[in-house]
Amino acid sequence: MKKILFFAGLCVLNYAQLVLQRHFGLRLQAGLSEGSAYFWLLMAVFTLLILAMKPFVIGGYLWAWDRIELGPGEIIQGIKENMRVFGSVLMWGIFFIVPGFIRYVMLYWSLWLVFLDIEYKSGNKDLLQAAVQLFRERPLLTLGYLVLFDVLLVLLIEAFFGIDSHRETVFWDMAWNAFATSFVGLIYLILAERIVRRFLNLPSNLSRV
C-alpha cells in the first residue's frame, strides 16, 4: 500500500512541478518587466522548492520500500545537505560552467548517502568527501547513469509527452508527462539504491538500514 501511495504522490508532485514551472515562467516574465528584485526573489523561491523536492522523493521512496524509518529530522537533514551540495556546485561554477558541472557529477550520489550511509549518520564521515569517493570508484557508472536518466530519458519523455500550452488538451498532456516522468523516476530510484548499497557494502537483500 505504501508503494502505491508513494507512486501516486510522485505523480502528483511531478504534475504540480509542471504547473509551477508553467506559472513560474509567466511570473518570471512579469518579474523581468517589473524589476530585478522581484525577478531574483522568484528565482530564490523556485530554487529552494527544487532543492527541497529531491530529499522528499528519495526519503519517501526508501520509506515506502521499508528501507528506513523516515521522520522530519531525516528530511530536514536531507534538505540541508542538498543546499550544501548546491552551494558547492555553485562555487565551482560561479565563473565557468564546466567546473560546476564536474562538481555536480562528483556529488551525484550525495543525497543517497544521507539516508543510507550508517557512518555518515553516526557523524563519522563527511558527506561531500564520501560522495566524491563514490564517484572516483565508479566514474563511468556515474556518468552513464547521469546521461541515461538526466539527459536521454528526459529528452524521450519530452519527445513523446511534450506539452503544448496552446492545445485544449494541455491538462492531459501534463498528466501523461507527469506519469511518464514518475515511472522513469521510479526506475531511477530502484537502480540507484542498488548502486549505492553495493558501494556501502550494505546487505544485498535490501534490508532496512
C-alpha positions as CSV (number, residue, x, y, z in Angstrom):
1,M,0.0,0.0,0.0
2,K,2.8,2.4,0.8
3,K,4.4,1.8,-2.6
4,I,1.2,2.7,-4.4
5,L,0.8,5.8,-2.2
6,F,4.4,6.8,-3.0
7,F,3.9,6.4,-6.7
8,A,0.7,8.3,-6.6
9,G,2.3,11.1,-4.6
10,L,5.2,11.1,-7.1
11,C,2.8,11.6,-10.0
12,V,1.1,14.4,-8.1
13,L,4.4,16.0,-7.3
14,N,5.6,15.9,-10.9
15,Y,2.3,17.3,-12.1
16,A,2.5,20.1,-9.5
17,Q,6.0,20.8,-10.7
18,L,4.8,21.1,-14.3
19,V,2.1,23.5,-13.2
20,L,4.6,25.5,-11.1
21,Q,7.1,25.7,-14.0
22,R,4.4,27.0,-16.3
23,H,3.2,29.5,-13.8
24,F,6.7,30.4,-12.8
25,G,7.6,31.1,-16.4
26,L,4.8,33.6,-16.7
27,R,5.6,35.2,-13.4
28,L,9.3,35.3,-14.4
29,Q,8.4,37.3,-17.4
30,A,6.4,39.7,-15.2
31,G,9.4,39.9,-12.8
32,L,11.7,40.9,-15.6
33,S,9.4,43.6,-16.6
34,E,8.6,44.8,-13.0
35,G,12.2,44.9,-11.8
36,S,15.3,42.9,-10.9
37,A,14.4,42.5,-7.2
38,Y,11.2,40.7,-8.0
39,F,13.0,38.5,-10.5
40,W,15.6,37.4,-8.1
41,L,13.0,36.7,-5.4
42,L,11.1,34.4,-7.7
43,M,14.4,32.7,-8.7
44,A,15.3,32.1,-5.0
45,V,11.8,30.7,-4.1
46,F,11.8,28.3,-7.1
47,T,15.4,27.2,-6.4
48,L,14.5,26.4,-2.7
49,L,11.5,24.4,-3.8
50,I,13.6,22.3,-6.2
51,L,16.2,21.7,-3.6
52,A,13.6,20.6,-1.1
53,M,11.9,18.2,-3.5
54,K,14.7,15.7,-4.1
55,P,15.2,14.7,-0.4
56,F,11.4,14.2,-0.1
57,V,11.4,11.9,-3.1
58,I,14.5,9.8,-2.1
59,G,13.4,9.6,1.5
60,G,9.8,8.8,0.6
61,Y,11.0,6.0,-1.7
62,L,13.2,4.4,1.0
63,W,10.3,4.7,3.5
64,A,7.7,3.2,1.1
65,W,10.0,0.3,0.4
66,D,10.7,-0.2,4.1
67,R,14.4,0.6,3.9
68,I,14.4,3.3,6.6
69,E,12.3,4.9,9.4
70,L,11.6,8.3,8.0
71,G,10.9,11.4,10.2
72,P,11.1,15.2,9.9
73,G,14.7,15.1,11.1
74,E,15.9,13.0,8.2
75,I,14.0,15.2,5.7
76,I,15.4,18.4,7.2
77,Q,18.9,16.9,7.2
78,G,18.5,15.9,3.5
79,I,17.4,19.4,2.6
80,K,20.3,21.0,4.5
81,E,22.8,18.7,2.8
82,N,21.2,19.3,-0.6
83,M,21.6,23.0,-0.1
84,R,25.2,22.4,0.9
85,V,25.8,20.4,-2.3
86,F,24.1,23.1,-4.3
87,G,26.4,25.7,-2.7
88,S,29.5,23.6,-3.5
89,V,28.4,23.3,-7.2
90,L,27.6,27.0,-7.4
91,M,31.0,27.9,-6.0
92,W,32.8,25.7,-8.6
93,G,30.7,27.0,-11.4
94,I,30.4,30.7,-10.4
95,F,32.8,31.8,-13.2
96,F,32.8,28.8,-15.6
97,I,30.1,26.3,-16.3
98,V,32.3,23.3,-16.8
99,P,33.9,23.2,-13.3
100,G,30.4,23.5,-11.8
101,F,29.1,20.5,-14.0
102,I,32.2,18.5,-12.9
103,R,31.4,19.1,-9.3
104,Y,27.7,18.2,-9.8
105,V,28.8,14.9,-11.3
106,M,31.2,14.2,-8.4
107,L,28.5,14.8,-5.9
108,Y,25.8,12.9,-7.8
109,W,25.1,10.3,-5.1
110,S,25.3,12.6,-2.1
111,L,21.6,12.5,-1.1
112,W,21.5,8.7,-1.1
113,L,24.4,8.7,1.4
114,V,22.4,11.0,3.7
115,F,19.7,8.3,4.1
116,L,21.8,5.1,3.7
117,D,25.3,5.6,4.9
118,I,25.5,4.5,8.5
119,E,28.9,6.1,9.1
120,Y,27.5,9.4,7.9
121,K,24.5,9.1,10.2
122,S,26.8,8.5,13.2
123,G,28.8,11.6,12.3
124,N,32.0,9.7,11.3
125,K,32.0,10.8,7.7
126,D,31.8,14.0,5.7
127,L,29.0,13.8,3.1
128,L,30.8,15.6,0.3
129,Q,34.0,13.6,0.7
130,A,32.1,10.4,0.7
131,A,30.2,11.3,-2.4
132,V,33.4,12.2,-4.2
133,Q,34.9,8.9,-3.1
134,L,31.9,7.0,-4.6
135,F,32.3,8.9,-7.9
136,R,36.0,8.1,-8.0
137,E,35.4,4.4,-7.5
138,R,32.6,4.3,-10.2
139,P,33.2,7.3,-12.6
140,L,32.0,5.6,-15.7
141,L,28.9,4.2,-14.0
142,T,28.0,7.6,-12.6
143,L,28.4,9.3,-16.0
144,G,26.4,6.6,-17.7
145,Y,23.7,6.8,-15.2
146,L,23.6,10.6,-15.4
147,V,23.5,10.6,-19.2
148,L,20.7,7.9,-19.3
149,F,18.4,9.3,-16.7
150,D,19.1,13.1,-16.6
151,V,19.5,13.5,-20.4
152,L,18.3,10.8,-22.7
153,L,15.2,9.7,-21.0
154,V,14.2,13.3,-20.2
155,L,14.5,14.1,-23.9
156,L,12.5,11.0,-24.8
157,I,9.7,12.0,-22.4
158,E,9.6,15.5,-23.9
159,A,9.5,14.0,-27.4
160,F,6.6,11.6,-26.7
161,F,4.8,13.6,-23.9
162,G,5.7,17.1,-24.7
163,I,3.4,19.9,-23.5
164,D,1.8,22.4,-25.9
165,S,0.3,25.2,-23.8
166,H,-1.8,26.3,-26.8
167,R,-3.6,23.0,-27.1
168,E,-7.0,22.3,-25.5
169,T,-5.7,19.0,-24.1
170,V,-2.9,20.7,-22.1
171,F,-4.3,19.2,-18.8
172,W,-4.0,15.7,-20.2
173,D,-0.6,16.4,-21.8
174,M,0.7,17.5,-18.4
175,A,-0.9,14.4,-16.7
176,W,0.8,12.0,-19.2
177,N,4.1,13.8,-18.9
178,A,3.9,13.6,-15.1
179,F,3.0,9.8,-15.2
180,A,5.9,9.1,-17.6
181,T,8.3,11.1,-15.5
182,S,7.2,9.3,-12.4
183,F,7.6,5.9,-13.9
184,V,11.1,6.7,-15.2
185,G,11.9,8.3,-11.8
186,L,10.8,5.1,-10.0
187,I,13.2,3.0,-12.2
188,Y,16.0,5.5,-11.4
189,L,15.3,5.2,-7.6
190,I,15.3,1.4,-7.7
191,L,18.6,1.1,-9.6
192,A,20.3,4.0,-7.8
193,E,19.6,2.3,-4.4
194,R,21.3,-0.9,-5.5
195,I,24.4,1.0,-6.8
196,V,24.8,2.9,-3.5
197,R,24.2,-0.2,-1.4
198,R,27.0,-2.0,-3.3
199,F,29.3,0.9,-2.6
200,L,28.5,0.9,1.1
201,N,28.6,-2.9,1.4
202,L,25.0,-3.0,2.7
203,P,23.1,-6.3,2.6
204,S,22.2,-7.3,-0.9
205,N,18.7,-8.4,0.2
206,L,17.8,-4.7,0.5
207,S,17.0,-5.0,4.2
208,R,16.3,-1.9,6.3
209,V,19.3,0.3,7.2
